[in-house]
Structures are given as C-alpha cells and as structure tokens.
C-alpha cells in the first residue's frame, strides 16, 4: 500500500483558497503577456518613501519598498514581508456605461461576500468616482475590494493584509484610498 502524504496549509494561509476567486475577480486573470511585461515603475510622490503608480487613468500612491509586477491591464504590489498585497486591473472590454459597470460590480461583490466572513458591502466613491466596495475577513486575511467605474471602464482594486494587519499595511491601505484619482495626479 502506498501512503499518500497529507499536505497541510499553514494557519496564516488557510483563507487563500477562498480569497483566490475574489482575487481573480478583482484583478482579472494574468496573461502570458503580463508574465513577461516589465514591472510597473512608480514615480516620486513628493512624500518620502511613497511612489505614484498608474494603470490607464487610475493613479494612486503606494509604499516605495513594495515589489511591483504586472502588465498592461493589471498591476500587483507586494509588501516586502509578503503579508500585504495590492492588485489593480481593468478588463479588456468596457461596460456600456457607469450604470452597467456598477450593476455588474454589485453582482460580483455580492457573490463573493456570501463566501467570506464578516463581509460588508456598499456603494461608495473611490478615486473621485462611483464605486462598490467589499470588506471582509477570511482565514487570517482581511480584504478590501473596490470596483471603481469611470464611465464604462471598471477598475478592480484588491488590497489584502494578513491579520492582525501591521500598522504599515494599514497605512498603505488608507493612503491608497486617500490618494487614488482618475486622471490627473494622485
């Protein structure tokens, strides 16, 4: 008889199987082109230790020490300790208008909320425009997800941090929300 090994998921990573679908929603699936694309480059924000990043017309600040990766339609920034991550993407095809964009965001976030713990969803503004948000917990991780609609273009913003979230990770999430802008400068 051959004994099959049992692989145990470390406690801090147990929520990842459920978070992955939310992550896919928030970021879109990576493409082969993304895998070989040069890493996104931030520019100085005017605040020491922070850079401004952009994806299409969305601009935001993130810590300078976070590792960037991604491609044309998606960007990922990961904290040096691997316990926090920001992912931003937008789909190839825009929605007909902001109303259709927000309606789809509401449906998708509602589906994900049902799978997460302590989920809270609501309409909001992000980057100065209409958005839907989801905040929840799952298996040792806290999630902030935003579907941001600039007309029919939907930006999917996903920030997650291992709990308890470190002060520097909370500062990065708060700065993301405070600095995000559509068009212009962050």
Residue, then its C-alpha position, 0 to 999 in steps of 0.5 A: x500500500x502506498x501512503x499518500x502524504x497529507x499536505x497541510x496549509x499553514x494557519x496564516x494561509x488557510x483563507x487563500x483558497x477562498x480569497x483566490x476567486x475574489x482575487x481573480x475577480x478583482x484583478x482579472x486573470x494574468x496573461x502570458x503577456x503580463x508574465x513577461x511585461x516589465x514591472x510597473x515603475x512608480x514615480x516620486x510622490x513628493x512624500x518620502x518613501x511613497x511612489x505614484x503608480x498608474x494603470x490607464x487613468x487610475x493613479x494612486x500612491x503606494x509604499x516605495x519598498x513594495x515589489x511591483x509586477x504586472x502588465x498592461x491591464x493589471x498591476x500587483x504590489x507586494x509588501x516586502x514581508x509578503x503579508x500585504x498585497x495590492x492588485x489593480x486591473x481593468x478588463x479588456x472590454x468596457x461596460x456600456x456605461x457607469x450604470x452597467x459597470x456598477x450593476x455588474x460590480x454589485x453582482x460580483x461583490x455580492x457573490x463573493x461576500x456570501x463566501x467570506x466572513x464578516x463581509x460588508x458591502x456598499x456603494x461608495x466613491x473611490x478615486x473621485x468616482x462611483x464605486x462598490x466596495x467589499x470588506x471582509x475577513x477570511x482565514x487570517x486575511x482581511x480584504x478590501x475590494x473596490x470596483x471603481x467605474x469611470x464611465x464604462x471602464x471598471x477598475x478592480x482594486x484588491x488590497x489584502x493584509x494578513x491579520x492582525x494587519x501591521x500598522x504599515x499595511x494599514x497605512x498603505x491601505x488608507x493612503x491608497x484610498x486617500x490618494x487614488x484619482x482618475x486622471x490627473x495626479x494622485 
